[in-house]
Amino acid sequence: MFDVVIGKGVLHHITKYPGTAEELLRIMKPGARAIFLENLGNGPVWRAIRRLTMGTTNFGDINLSNDYLKDWAKPFSKCKIRGFHVLFMAKRFFFIREEKENSPIRKGHRFSSVPWFFTRMMLTAAYLVDEILFNYTPLGNYLGGMCLVFLRK
């Protein structure tokens, strides 16, 4: 029996199988918590950014949404989903991350003419706007690119 269960990128693989929520509940102690970090595919902003920067809208087996996760988590006494990464996902436009067969991952700045401090300022501003969006507006969870799923037995 566990007091805390933590997972990263797990739910979009396992929620398609019947009984996974109940099995998670079974291994948790009374009052235990579970926290998962997951990719969302809720809104048009996230799908467009994913399509432009990665060439795909699918991430894993299930394209998760808030409604889907809430439905899956019905057996739990509490489920809270906190989305993030709308504007902050713009970082994908500023940085290069290429993976090629038989070569190391190439990381770097996409626009060499833009000063590093300016890029850092823009990313910080995007992060702060995301925080405000998700903590104070109902659109936040719909538009988010990722989410934290908090569950309580």
Secondary structure, DSSP 8 states (H G I E B T S, - for coil): -EEEEEEES-HHHHTTSTTHHHHHHHHEEEEEEEEEEEE---SHHHHHHHHHHHS-S--SSS---HHHHHHHTTTSSEEEEEEE-SGGGGHHHHEEEE--TTS--EEEES-TTS-HHHHHHHHHHHHHHHHHHHHH-TTHHHH-SEEEEEEE-
